[in-house]
Amino acid sequence: MIALQDVHKSFGPNAVLRGVSLEVPKGQSLVVIGGSGSGKSVLLKCILGLEAPDAGRILYEGAPLDARRRGPFLSRFGMLFQGGALFDSLPVWENICFRLLRGPGRLSRSAARERAVDKLARVGLGPDVAERHPAELSGGMQKRVALARAIAADPEVIFFDEPTTGLDPIMAGVINDLIRGIVTDMGATAITITHDMASVRAIADEVAMLHAGKIRWRGPVAAMDAAEDPYLRQFVTGAAEGPIETIR
């Protein structure tokens, strides 16, 4: 579904991606792990077209993801942002259907509200939430609304950026279960970036570790704990000692 071939990206002298090659088959949930500053967010931005790679290619369904094909690609994807990124001035239902109320093929307001209520139910929230504003919701409810927005257009590809950041362990578990269920039910292709190992185990089919701008390890989530790669083992166990440098 999505493939990166020897992708490089630098910002001045800082080389962030140093030849990343990665494939995500259709219907698979891939989780990219790595420490802060390892290039996870830049990787996502390159796929979305927010940053242009300095070298290498990004393919979508086997063809280069160039300017001509980016519009159709973006119409088929959903995104759960790290901070939720809800619009404070809009009620929940308009947040959920923001993109569906604008542009070609837009829904009427009544149809959009009906769609929003349906997606709220999918993430475990009642129709009464639709008219409330983000400031009236708890952090966990805001994250659920953001998840409802990510699936509002029934996307084929969904990106999750640190989906459990700022949540307590119980609510993080709820969000992880919702994501896993939604991705499975929709048959969507999912890419998640996170450093939360609980999310990795709950969401992933496959795991890729990004370190020093390259894919250090790639494999099934079930093989992660037994892998011998010292970088992966240190990250998974959270050990202070190991090949990954820590600032003391």
MARBA-3410 file (N, C-alpha, C, O; in Angstrom, 1 decimal):
248
0.8,-1.2,0.0,0.0,0.0,0.0,0.9,1.3,0.0,0.7,2.2,-0.8 ~ 1.8,1.3,0.9,2.8,2.4,1.0,4.2,1.9,1.1,4.5,0.9,1.8 ~ 5.1,2.4,0.3,6.5,2.0,0.3,7.4,3.2,0.3,7.2,4.1,-0.4 ~ 8.5,3.1,1.1,9.5,4.1,1.1,10.8,3.4,0.6,11.2,2.3,1.1 ~ 11.5,4.1,-0.3,12.7,3.5,-0.9,13.8,4.4,-0.8,13.9,5.5,-1.5
14.7,4.1,0.1,16.0,4.8,0.4,15.7,6.3,0.5,16.3,7.2,-0.1 ~ 14.8,6.7,1.5,14.4,8.1,1.7,15.4,8.8,2.6,15.7,8.3,3.7 ~ 15.8,9.9,2.2,16.8,10.8,2.9,16.1,12.1,3.2,15.4,12.7,2.3 ~ 16.3,12.7,4.4,15.9,14.0,4.7,16.8,14.7,5.7,17.0,14.1,6.8 ~ 17.3,15.9,5.3,18.2,16.6,6.2,17.6,18.0,6.4,16.9,18.5,5.5
17.9,18.6,7.5,17.6,20.0,7.8,18.9,20.7,8.1,19.5,20.6,9.2 ~ 19.5,21.4,7.1,20.8,21.9,7.2,21.8,20.8,7.4,21.8,19.8,6.6 ~ 22.7,20.9,8.4,23.7,19.8,8.6,23.1,18.6,9.3,23.8,17.6,9.5 ~ 21.9,18.7,9.8,21.3,17.6,10.6,20.6,16.6,9.7,19.5,16.9,9.2 ~ 21.2,15.4,9.5,20.6,14.4,8.7,19.6,13.6,9.6,20.1,12.8,10.5
18.3,13.7,9.3,17.3,13.0,10.1,17.0,11.6,9.6,17.0,10.7,10.3 ~ 16.7,11.6,8.3,16.5,10.3,7.7,17.6,9.9,6.8,18.0,10.8,5.9 ~ 18.2,8.8,6.9,19.5,8.5,6.2,19.3,7.2,5.4,20.1,6.3,5.5 ~ 18.3,7.1,4.6,18.1,6.0,3.7,17.1,5.0,4.3,17.4,3.8,4.6 ~ 15.9,5.5,4.5,14.8,4.6,5.1,14.1,3.9,4.0,13.6,4.5,3.0
14.1,2.6,4.1,13.3,1.7,3.2,12.3,0.9,4.0,12.7,0.3,5.0 ~ 11.0,1.0,3.6,10.0,0.4,4.4,8.8,0.1,3.6,8.4,1.0,2.7 ~ 8.1,-1.0,3.8,6.9,-1.3,3.1,5.8,-1.6,4.0,6.0,-2.2,5.1 ~ 4.6,-1.1,3.7,3.4,-1.4,4.5,2.4,-2.0,3.7,1.7,-1.3,2.9 ~ 2.2,-3.3,3.8,1.2,-4.0,3.0,-0.3,-3.5,3.3,-0.5,-3.0,4.4
-1.1,-3.7,2.4,-2.5,-3.3,2.5,-3.2,-4.0,3.7,-3.0,-5.3,3.8 ~ -3.9,-3.3,4.5,-4.6,-3.9,5.7,-3.7,-4.2,6.9,-4.2,-4.8,7.8 ~ -2.4,-3.9,6.8,-1.5,-4.1,7.9,-1.4,-2.9,8.9,-1.5,-1.8,8.4 ~ -1.2,-3.2,10.1,-1.0,-2.1,11.1,0.5,-2.2,11.5,1.0,-3.1,12.2 ~ 1.2,-1.1,11.0,2.7,-1.0,11.3,2.9,0.1,12.4,2.3,1.2,12.2
3.6,-0.2,13.4,4.0,0.7,14.4,5.5,1.0,14.3,6.3,0.1,14.3 ~ 5.8,2.3,14.2,7.2,2.7,14.1,7.6,3.3,15.5,7.0,4.2,16.0 ~ 8.6,2.7,16.1,9.1,3.1,17.4,10.5,3.7,17.3,11.1,3.6,16.2 ~ 10.9,4.4,18.3,12.2,5.0,18.3,12.2,6.1,19.3,11.1,6.7,19.7 ~ 13.3,6.5,19.8,13.5,7.6,20.8,13.1,8.9,20.2,12.9,9.1,19.0
13.0,9.9,21.1,12.8,11.3,20.7,13.9,11.7,19.8,15.1,11.5,20.1 ~ 13.6,12.4,18.7,14.6,12.9,17.7,15.1,11.8,16.8,16.0,12.0,16.1 ~ 14.4,10.6,16.8,14.9,9.6,15.9,14.4,9.7,14.4,14.9,9.1,13.5 ~ 13.5,10.6,14.2,13.0,10.9,12.9,11.6,10.4,12.6,11.2,10.4,11.4 ~ 10.9,9.9,13.6,9.5,9.3,13.4,8.6,10.3,12.8,7.9,10.0,11.8
8.5,11.5,13.4,7.6,12.5,12.9,7.9,13.0,11.5,7.1,13.3,10.7 ~ 9.2,13.1,11.2,9.7,13.5,9.9,9.3,12.5,8.9,8.9,12.8,7.7 ~ 9.4,11.2,9.2,9.0,10.2,8.3,7.5,10.3,7.9,7.2,10.2,6.8 ~ 6.7,10.6,8.9,5.3,10.7,8.7,5.0,12.0,7.8,4.2,11.9,6.9 ~ 5.7,13.0,8.1,5.6,14.3,7.3,6.0,14.1,5.8,5.4,14.7,4.9
7.0,13.3,5.6,7.4,13.0,4.2,6.3,12.2,3.5,6.1,12.5,2.3 ~ 5.7,11.2,4.1,4.6,10.5,3.5,3.5,11.4,3.2,2.9,11.3,2.1 ~ 3.1,12.3,4.1,2.0,13.2,3.9,2.3,14.3,2.9,1.4,15.0,2.5 ~ 3.5,14.5,2.6,3.9,15.6,1.7,4.1,16.9,2.4,4.3,18.0,1.7 ~ 4.2,16.9,3.7,4.4,18.2,4.5,5.9,18.5,4.4,6.3,19.7,4.6
6.7,17.5,4.2,8.2,17.7,3.9,8.5,16.9,2.7,8.0,15.8,2.4 ~ 9.4,17.5,1.8,9.8,16.8,0.6,11.2,16.1,0.9,12.1,16.7,1.3 ~ 11.2,14.8,0.6,12.5,14.1,0.8,13.6,14.7,-0.1,13.3,15.1,-1.2 ~ 14.8,14.6,0.4,16.0,15.1,-0.4,16.4,14.1,-1.4,16.9,14.4,-2.5 ~ 16.1,12.8,-1.1,16.4,11.7,-2.1,15.5,10.5,-1.7,15.0,10.5,-0.6
15.4,9.6,-2.7,14.6,8.4,-2.5,13.1,8.7,-3.0,12.8,9.7,-3.5 ~ 12.3,7.6,-2.9,11.0,7.6,-3.4,10.0,7.1,-2.4,10.3,6.3,-1.6 ~ 8.8,7.7,-2.5,7.6,7.2,-1.7,6.6,6.8,-2.7,6.1,7.5,-3.5 ~ 6.1,5.5,-2.6,5.2,4.9,-3.5,3.9,4.7,-2.8,3.8,4.4,-1.6 ~ 2.8,4.9,-3.5,1.4,4.6,-3.0,0.8,3.7,-4.0,0.6,4.0,-5.2
0.4,2.5,-3.6,-0.1,1.4,-4.4,0.8,1.2,-5.7,0.3,1.1,-6.8 ~ 2.1,1.2,-5.4,3.0,0.9,-6.4,3.5,2.0,-7.4,4.4,1.8,-8.2 ~ 2.9,3.2,-7.2,3.3,4.3,-8.1,3.8,5.4,-7.2,3.4,5.6,-6.1 ~ 4.7,6.2,-7.8,5.3,7.4,-7.0,4.2,8.3,-6.5,3.3,8.6,-7.2 ~ 4.3,8.7,-5.3,3.4,9.6,-4.7,3.8,11.0,-5.0,4.3,11.8,-4.2
3.6,11.4,-6.2,3.9,12.8,-6.7,2.8,13.8,-6.5,1.7,13.4,-6.0 ~ 3.0,15.0,-7.0,2.0,16.0,-6.8,0.7,15.7,-7.4,-0.4,16.0,-6.9 ~ 0.7,15.0,-8.5,-0.5,14.6,-9.3,-1.4,13.6,-8.5,-2.6,13.7,-8.5 ~ -0.7,12.7,-7.8,-1.4,11.6,-7.1,-1.7,12.0,-5.6,-2.4,11.2,-4.9 ~ -1.1,13.1,-5.1,-1.2,13.4,-3.7,-2.6,13.7,-3.3,-3.1,13.4,-2.2
-3.4,14.4,-4.1,-4.7,14.8,-3.8,-5.6,13.6,-3.6,-6.3,13.5,-2.5 ~ -5.6,12.6,-4.6,-6.4,11.4,-4.3,-6.0,10.6,-3.1,-6.8,10.0,-2.4 ~ -4.7,10.6,-2.8,-4.2,9.9,-1.7,-4.7,10.6,-0.4,-5.2,9.9,0.5 ~ -4.6,11.9,-0.3,-5.1,12.6,0.9,-6.6,12.4,1.1,-7.0,12.5,2.3 ~ -7.3,12.2,0.1,-8.8,12.0,0.2,-9.1,10.7,0.8,-10.2,10.4,1.2
-8.1,9.8,0.8,-8.3,8.4,1.3,-7.7,8.1,2.6,-7.6,6.9,3.0 ~ -7.2,9.1,3.3,-6.5,8.9,4.6,-7.1,9.6,5.7,-7.8,10.6,5.5 ~ -6.9,9.1,6.9,-7.3,9.8,8.1,-6.2,10.0,9.1,-5.2,9.2,8.9 ~ -6.3,10.9,10.0,-5.1,11.2,10.9,-5.6,11.5,12.3,-6.5,12.3,12.5 ~ -5.0,10.8,13.2,-5.1,11.2,14.6,-3.9,11.9,15.1,-2.8,11.3,15.2
-4.0,13.2,15.4,-2.9,14.0,15.8,-2.6,13.8,17.3,-3.4,13.4,18.1 ~ -1.3,14.0,17.6,-0.8,13.8,18.9,-1.6,14.5,20.0,-2.0,13.9,21.0 ~ -1.8,15.8,19.8,-2.6,16.6,20.7,-4.0,16.7,20.5,-4.7,17.5,21.1 ~ -4.6,15.9,19.6,-6.0,15.9,19.3,-6.3,16.9,18.2,-7.0,16.6,17.2 ~ -5.7,18.1,18.3,-5.9,19.2,17.3,-7.3,19.5,17.0,-7.7,19.7,15.8
-8.2,19.5,18.0,-9.6,19.9,17.8,-9.7,21.4,17.7,-8.9,22.1,18.3 ~ -10.7,21.9,17.0,-11.0,23.3,16.9,-11.9,23.7,18.1,-13.0,23.3,18.2 ~ -11.3,24.6,18.9,-12.0,25.0,20.2,-13.4,25.6,19.9,-14.3,25.5,20.7 ~ -13.5,26.4,18.8,-14.6,27.2,18.5,-15.8,26.4,17.9,-16.9,26.9,17.7 ~ -15.5,25.2,17.5,-16.5,24.4,16.8,-17.1,23.3,17.7,-16.4,22.7,18.5
-18.4,23.0,17.6,-18.9,21.8,18.3,-18.3,20.5,17.9,-17.7,20.5,16.8 ~ -18.5,19.5,18.7,-17.8,18.2,18.4,-18.2,17.7,17.0,-17.3,17.2,16.3 ~ -19.5,17.8,16.6,-19.9,17.2,15.4,-19.2,17.9,14.2,-18.9,17.2,13.2 ~ -19.0,19.2,14.3,-18.3,19.9,13.2,-16.8,19.6,13.2,-16.2,19.5,12.1 ~ -16.3,19.4,14.3,-14.9,18.9,14.4,-14.7,17.6,13.6,-13.8,17.4,12.8
-15.6,16.6,13.9,-15.5,15.3,13.3,-15.7,15.4,11.8,-14.9,14.7,11.1 ~ -16.6,16.2,11.3,-16.9,16.2,9.9,-16.3,17.5,9.2,-16.8,17.9,8.2 ~ -15.2,18.0,9.8,-14.7,19.3,9.3,-14.4,19.1,7.8,-14.8,20.0,7.0 ~ -13.7,18.1,7.4,-13.3,18.0,6.0,-14.5,17.6,5.1,-14.5,17.9,3.9 ~ -15.5,17.0,5.7,-16.6,16.5,4.9,-17.6,17.6,4.6,-18.5,17.5,3.8
-17.4,18.8,5.3,-18.3,19.9,5.1,-17.7,20.9,4.1,-18.3,21.9,3.8 ~ -16.5,20.5,3.6,-15.8,21.5,2.7,-15.3,20.7,1.4,-15.1,19.5,1.5 ~ -15.1,21.4,0.4,-14.5,20.9,-0.8,-15.5,20.1,-1.7,-16.7,20.0,-1.3 ~ -15.0,19.5,-2.7,-15.9,18.7,-3.6,-16.6,17.5,-2.9,-16.0,16.9,-2.0 ~ -17.8,17.3,-3.2,-18.5,16.2,-2.6,-18.9,16.4,-1.2,-19.2,15.4,-0.5
-18.9,17.6,-0.7,-19.2,17.9,0.7,-20.6,17.5,1.1,-21.5,17.5,0.3 ~ -20.8,17.1,2.3,-22.1,16.7,2.9,-22.9,17.9,3.3,-22.3,19.0,3.6 ~ -24.2,17.8,3.3,-25.0,18.8,3.9,-24.8,18.8,5.4,-24.2,17.8,6.0 ~ -25.1,19.9,6.1,-24.9,19.9,7.6,-25.7,18.8,8.3,-25.2,18.2,9.3 ~ -26.9,18.5,7.9,-27.7,17.5,8.5,-27.0,16.1,8.3,-27.0,15.3,9.2
-26.6,15.9,7.1,-25.9,14.6,6.8,-24.6,14.4,7.6,-24.2,13.4,8.1 ~ -23.9,15.6,7.7,-22.6,15.5,8.4,-22.8,15.3,9.9,-22.1,14.5,10.5 ~ -23.8,15.9,10.4,-24.1,15.7,11.9,-24.5,14.2,12.1,-24.1,13.6,13.1 ~ -25.3,13.7,11.2,-25.7,12.2,11.3,-24.4,11.3,11.3,-24.3,10.4,12.0 ~ -23.5,11.7,10.3,-22.3,10.9,10.2,-21.5,11.0,11.5,-20.9,10.0,12.0
-21.4,12.2,12.1,-20.6,12.5,13.3,-21.2,11.6,14.5,-20.4,11.1,15.2 ~ -22.5,11.6,14.6,-23.1,10.8,15.7,-22.8,9.4,15.5,-22.6,8.7,16.5 ~ -22.8,8.9,14.3,-22.5,7.5,14.0,-21.0,7.2,14.4,-20.7,6.1,15.0 ~ -20.1,8.1,14.1,-18.7,7.8,14.5,-18.5,8.0,16.0,-17.6,7.3,16.5 ~ -19.2,8.9,16.6,-19.1,9.0,18.0,-19.5,7.7,18.7,-18.9,7.2,19.7
-20.6,7.0,18.2,-21.0,5.8,18.7,-19.9,4.7,18.6,-19.7,3.9,19.4 ~ -19.1,4.8,17.4,-18.1,3.8,17.2,-16.9,3.9,18.2,-16.2,3.0,18.4 ~ -16.8,5.1,18.8,-15.7,5.3,19.8,-16.3,5.4,21.2,-15.6,5.8,22.1 ~ -17.5,5.0,21.3,-18.1,4.8,22.7,-18.6,6.1,23.3,-18.7,6.2,24.5 ~ -19.0,7.1,22.5,-19.6,8.3,23.0,-21.0,8.5,22.5,-21.3,8.1,21.3
-21.9,9.0,23.3,-23.3,9.2,22.9,-23.6,10.4,22.1,-22.7,11.3,21.9 ~ -24.8,10.5,21.5,-25.1,11.6,20.6,-25.2,13.0,21.3,-25.1,14.0,20.7 ~ -25.3,13.0,22.7,-25.3,14.2,23.4,-24.0,14.9,23.3,-24.0,16.2,23.5 ~ -22.9,14.2,23.0,-21.6,14.8,22.9,-21.5,15.7,21.7,-20.6,16.6,21.7 ~ -22.3,15.4,20.7,-22.1,16.1,19.4,-22.2,17.6,19.5,-21.5,18.3,18.7
-23.0,18.2,20.4,-23.2,19.6,20.4,-22.3,20.3,21.4,-22.3,21.5,21.5 ~ -21.5,19.5,22.1,-20.6,20.1,23.1,-19.3,20.6,22.4,-19.1,20.2,21.3 ~ -18.6,21.4,23.1,-17.3,21.9,22.6,-16.1,21.2,23.3,-16.3,20.7,24.4 ~ -15.0,21.1,22.6,-13.8,20.4,23.1,-13.5,20.8,24.6,-13.1,19.9,25.4 ~ -13.6,22.0,24.9,-13.3,22.5,26.3,-14.2,21.9,27.4,-13.8,21.8,28.5
-15.3,21.4,27.0,-16.2,20.8,27.9,-16.0,19.3,28.1,-16.6,18.6,28.9 ~ -15.0,18.7,27.4,-14.7,17.3,27.5,-13.4,17.0,28.2,-12.5,17.8,28.3 ~ -13.3,15.8,28.8,-12.1,15.4,29.4,-11.1,15.1,28.4,-11.4,15.0,27.2 ~ -9.8,14.9,28.8,-8.8,14.5,27.8,-9.0,13.2,27.1,-8.8,13.2,25.9 ~ -9.6,12.2,27.8,-9.9,11.0,27.1,-11.0,11.1,26.1,-11.0,10.5,25.1
-12.0,11.9,26.5,-13.1,12.2,25.5,-12.6,12.9,24.3,-13.1,12.7,23.2 ~ -11.8,13.9,24.5,-11.2,14.6,23.4,-10.5,13.7,22.4,-10.6,13.9,21.2 ~ -9.7,12.8,23.0,-9.0,11.8,22.2,-9.9,11.0,21.4,-9.7,10.6,20.2 ~ -11.0,10.6,22.0,-12.0,9.8,21.3,-12.7,10.6,20.1,-12.9,10.0,19.0 ~ -12.9,11.8,20.4,-13.5,12.7,19.3,-12.5,12.8,18.2,-12.9,12.7,17.0
-11.2,13.0,18.5,-10.2,13.1,17.5,-10.1,11.8,16.7,-9.9,11.8,15.5 ~ -10.3,10.6,17.4,-10.3,9.3,16.7,-11.5,9.2,15.8,-11.4,8.7,14.6 ~ -12.7,9.7,16.3,-13.9,9.7,15.4,-13.6,10.6,14.2,-14.1,10.2,13.1 ~ -13.0,11.7,14.3,-12.7,12.5,13.1,-11.8,11.8,12.1,-11.9,11.9,10.9 ~ -10.8,11.0,12.7,-9.8,10.3,11.8,-10.5,9.3,11.0,-10.1,9.0,9.9
-11.7,8.7,11.4,-12.4,7.7,10.6,-13.6,8.2,10.0,-14.4,7.4,9.4 ~ -13.9,9.5,10.1,-15.1,10.1,9.6,-15.4,9.8,8.1,-16.5,9.6,7.7 ~ -14.3,9.8,7.3,-14.5,9.6,5.9,-14.3,8.2,5.5,-14.1,7.9,4.3 ~ -14.3,7.2,6.4,-14.0,5.8,6.2,-12.7,5.6,5.3,-12.8,5.1,4.3 ~ -11.6,6.1,5.9,-10.4,6.1,5.1,-9.8,4.7,4.9,-10.1,3.8,5.7
-9.0,4.6,3.9,-8.3,3.3,3.6,-6.9,3.3,4.3,-6.4,2.2,4.6 ~ -6.4,4.5,4.6,-5.1,4.6,5.3,-5.3,5.5,6.5,-5.9,6.6,6.4 ~ -4.8,5.1,7.7,-4.9,5.9,8.9,-3.6,6.1,9.5,-2.9,5.1,9.7 ~ -3.2,7.3,9.9,-2.0,7.6,10.6,-2.3,8.0,12.1,-3.2,8.7,12.3 ~ -1.6,7.4,13.0,-1.8,7.7,14.4,-0.4,8.2,15.0,0.6,7.5,15.0
-0.5,9.5,15.4,0.7,10.1,15.9,0.7,10.2,17.5,-0.1,11.0,18.0 ~ 1.4,9.3,18.1,1.5,9.2,19.6,0.0,9.2,20.1,-0.3,10.1,20.8 ~ -0.7,8.2,19.8,-2.2,8.2,20.2,-2.5,8.3,21.6,-3.6,8.7,22.0 ~ -1.6,7.9,22.5,-2.0,7.8,24.0,-1.2,8.9,24.8,-1.3,8.8,26.0 ~ -0.5,9.8,24.2,0.2,10.8,24.9,-0.8,11.6,25.8,-1.8,12.1,25.3
-0.4,11.8,27.0,-1.2,12.6,28.0,-2.3,11.9,28.6,-3.1,12.5,29.4 ~ -2.5,10.6,28.4,-3.6,9.9,28.9,-3.2,9.0,30.1,-2.0,8.5,30.1 ~ -4.0,8.7,31.1,-3.7,7.8,32.1,-3.7,6.4,31.6,-4.3,6.2,30.5 ~ -3.1,5.4,32.3,-3.0,4.1,31.8,-4.3,3.4,31.4,-4.4,2.7,30.4 ~ -5.3,3.7,32.2,-6.6,3.0,31.9,-7.2,3.6,30.6,-7.6,2.8,29.7
-7.2,4.9,30.4,-7.7,5.5,29.2,-6.9,5.2,28.0,-7.4,5.0,26.9 ~ -5.5,5.1,28.2,-4.7,4.7,27.1,-5.0,3.3,26.6,-5.0,3.1,25.4 ~ -5.3,2.4,27.6,-5.7,1.1,27.2,-7.0,1.1,26.4,-7.2,0.4,25.4 ~ -8.0,2.0,26.8,-9.2,2.1,26.0,-9.0,2.6,24.6,-9.5,2.0,23.7 ~ -8.1,3.6,24.5,-7.8,4.1,23.1,-7.1,3.1,22.3,-7.4,2.9,21.1
-6.2,2.4,22.9,-5.5,1.3,22.1,-6.5,0.3,21.6,-6.4,-0.2,20.5 ~ -7.4,-0.2,22.5,-8.4,-1.2,22.1,-9.3,-0.6,21.0,-9.6,-1.4,20.1 ~ -9.7,0.6,21.1,-10.5,1.2,20.0,-9.8,1.3,18.7,-10.3,0.9,17.7 ~ -8.5,1.7,18.7,-7.7,1.7,17.5,-7.6,0.4,16.9,-7.8,0.2,15.7 ~ -7.3,-0.6,17.7,-7.1,-2.0,17.1,-8.4,-2.5,16.5,-8.4,-3.1,15.4
-9.5,-2.2,17.2,-10.8,-2.7,16.7,-11.2,-2.0,15.4,-11.7,-2.6,14.5 ~ -11.0,-0.7,15.4,-11.4,0.1,14.2,-10.6,-0.3,13.0,-11.1,-0.5,11.9 ~ -9.2,-0.4,13.2,-8.4,-0.8,12.1,-8.8,-2.2,11.5,-8.8,-2.4,10.3 ~ -9.1,-3.1,12.4,-9.4,-4.5,12.0,-10.8,-4.4,11.3,-10.9,-5.0,10.2 ~ -11.8,-3.8,11.9,-13.1,-3.7,11.3,-13.1,-3.1,9.9,-13.8,-3.5,9.0
-12.3,-2.0,9.8,-12.3,-1.2,8.5,-11.4,-1.9,7.5,-11.5,-1.5,6.3 ~ -10.5,-2.8,7.9,-9.6,-3.3,7.0,-8.6,-2.3,6.5,-8.0,-2.4,5.4 ~ -8.4,-1.2,7.3,-7.5,-0.1,6.9,-6.0,-0.5,7.1,-5.6,-1.3,7.9 ~ -5.2,0.2,6.3,-3.8,0.2,6.5,-3.4,1.3,7.5,-3.8,2.4,7.3 ~ -2.7,0.9,8.5,-2.4,1.9,9.6,-0.9,2.0,9.8,-0.2,1.0,9.8
-0.5,3.3,10.0,0.9,3.5,10.5,0.8,4.4,11.7,0.2,5.4,11.8 ~ 1.4,3.9,12.8,1.4,4.5,14.1,2.8,4.8,14.5,3.7,4.0,14.3 ~ 3.1,6.0,15.0,4.4,6.3,15.6,4.2,6.6,17.1,3.3,7.3,17.5 ~ 5.0,5.9,17.9,4.9,6.0,19.3,6.1,5.5,20.0,6.9,4.8,19.4 ~ 6.2,5.9,21.3,7.3,5.3,22.1,6.6,4.5,23.3,7.3,4.1,24.2
5.3,4.4,23.3,4.6,3.7,24.3,4.5,2.2,24.0,3.8,1.8,23.0 ~ 5.2,1.4,24.7,5.3,0.0,24.4,3.9,-0.7,24.6,3.7,-1.7,23.9 ~ 3.1,-0.2,25.5,1.7,-0.8,25.6,0.9,-0.6,24.3,0.2,-1.5,23.9 ~ 1.1,0.6,23.7,0.4,0.8,22.4,0.9,-0.1,21.4,0.2,-0.6,20.6 ~ 2.2,-0.3,21.3,2.9,-1.2,20.3,2.3,-2.5,20.4,1.8,-3.1,19.4
2.2,-3.1,21.6,1.7,-4.5,21.8,0.2,-4.6,21.4,-0.2,-5.6,21.0 ~ -0.5,-3.5,21.7,-2.0,-3.6,21.4,-2.4,-3.3,20.0,-3.3,-3.9,19.5 ~ -1.6,-2.5,19.3,-2.0,-2.0,18.0,-1.3,-2.7,16.8,-1.9,-3.0,15.8 ~ 0.0,-3.1,17.0,0.8,-3.5,15.9,0.6,-4.9,15.4,0.3,-5.9,16.1 ~ 0.7,-5.1,14.1,0.9,-6.3,13.4,2.4,-6.5,13.2,3.0,-7.5,13.5
3.0,-5.4,12.7,4.5,-5.4,12.5,5.0,-4.2,13.2,4.4,-3.2,13.4 ~ 6.3,-4.3,13.6,7.0,-3.2,14.3,8.3,-2.8,13.5,9.0,-3.7,13.0 ~ 8.6,-1.6,13.4,9.8,-1.1,12.8,10.5,-0.1,13.8,9.8,0.8,14.2 ~ 11.8,-0.4,14.1,12.5,0.6,15.0,13.3,1.5,14.1,14.2,1.1,13.4 ~ 13.1,2.8,14.3,13.9,3.8,13.6,15.0,4.3,14.6,14.6,4.8,15.7
16.2,4.3,14.2,17.3,4.8,15.1,18.4,5.4,14.2,18.8,4.8,13.2 ~ 18.8,6.6,14.5,19.9,7.3,13.8,19.5,7.4,12.3,20.4,7.3,11.4 ~ 18.2,7.6,12.0,17.8,7.9,10.7,17.6,6.6,9.8,17.4,6.8,8.6 ~ 17.8,5.4,10.4,17.6,4.2,9.6,16.7,3.2,10.3,16.6,3.3,11.5 ~ 16.1,2.3,9.6,15.4,1.2,10.2,16.3,0.2,10.7,17.1,-0.5,10.0
16.3,0.1,12.1,17.2,-0.7,12.8,16.7,-2.2,12.8,17.5,-3.1,12.7 ~ 15.4,-2.3,13.0,14.8,-3.7,13.1,13.4,-3.6,12.5,12.7,-2.6,12.7 ~ 13.0,-4.7,11.9,11.6,-4.8,11.4,11.2,-6.2,11.6,11.9,-7.2,11.3 ~ 10.0,-6.4,12.1,9.5,-7.8,12.3,8.1,-7.8,12.9,7.6,-6.8,13.3 ~ 7.5,-9.0,13.1,6.2,-9.1,13.7,6.3,-8.7,15.2,7.3,-8.9,15.8
5.2,-8.2,15.7,5.2,-7.7,17.1,5.5,-8.9,18.0,6.1,-8.7,19.1 ~ 5.0,-10.1,17.6,5.3,-11.3,18.5,6.7,-11.7,18.6,7.1,-12.4,19.5 ~ 7.6,-11.2,17.6,9.0,-11.5,17.7,9.8,-10.5,18.3,11.0,-10.6,18.5 ~ 9.2,-9.4,18.7,9.9,-8.2,19.3,10.7,-8.6,20.5,11.9,-8.2,20.7 ~ 10.0,-9.2,21.5,10.7,-9.4,22.8,11.8,-10.4,22.7,12.8,-10.3,23.5
11.8,-11.3,21.7,12.9,-12.3,21.6,14.0,-11.8,20.7,15.0,-12.5,20.5 ~ 13.8,-10.7,20.0,14.8,-10.2,19.1,16.2,-9.9,19.8,16.2,-9.5,21.0 ~ 17.3,-10.2,19.1,18.6,-10.0,19.8,19.2,-8.7,19.5,20.3,-8.4,20.0 ~ 18.6,-7.9,18.7,19.2,-6.6,18.4,19.3,-5.8,19.7,18.4,-5.5,20.3 ~ 20.6,-5.3,20.0,20.8,-4.6,21.3,20.0,-3.3,21.4,19.6,-2.9,22.5
19.9,-2.6,20.3,19.2,-1.3,20.3,17.7,-1.5,20.6,17.1,-0.8,21.4 ~ 17.1,-2.5,19.9,15.7,-2.8,20.1,15.5,-3.3,21.6,14.5,-2.8,22.2 ~ 16.3,-4.2,22.1,16.2,-4.7,23.4,16.3,-3.6,24.5,15.5,-3.5,25.4 ~ 17.2,-2.6,24.3,17.3,-1.5,25.2,16.1,-0.7,25.2,15.6,-0.2,26.2 ~ 15.5,-0.4,24.0,14.3,0.4,23.9,13.1,-0.3,24.5,12.4,0.4,25.2
12.9,-1.5,24.2,11.8,-2.3,24.7,11.8,-2.4,26.2,10.8,-2.2,26.9 ~ 13.0,-2.6,26.8,13.1,-2.8,28.2,13.2,-1.5,29.0,13.0,-1.4,30.2 ~ 13.6,-0.4,28.3,13.8,0.9,28.9,15.0,0.9,29.7,15.1,1.7,30.7 ~ 16.0,0.1,29.4,17.3,0.1,30.2,18.1,1.3,29.9,18.2,1.8,28.8 ~ 18.7,1.9,31.0,19.5,3.0,30.9,20.9,2.7,30.2,21.5,3.6,29.6
21.3,1.5,30.4,22.6,1.1,29.8,22.4,0.3,28.5,21.5,-0.5,28.4 ~ 23.2,0.7,27.5,23.1,0.0,26.2,23.6,0.9,25.1,24.2,2.0,25.4 ~ 23.5,0.5,23.9,24.1,1.2,22.8,23.4,2.6,22.5,24.0,3.4,21.8 ~ 22.2,2.7,22.9,21.5,4.0,22.7,22.0,5.0,23.7,21.9,4.8,24.9 ~ 22.6,6.1,23.2,23.1,7.1,24.2,22.0,7.8,24.9,21.0,8.2,24.3
22.2,8.0,26.2,21.3,8.8,27.0,22.0,10.0,27.6,23.2,9.9,27.9 ~ 21.3,11.1,27.8,21.9,12.3,28.4,21.8,12.2,29.9,20.7,12.0,30.4 ~ 22.9,12.3,30.6,22.9,12.2,32.0,23.3,13.6,32.6,23.3,13.8,33.8
END
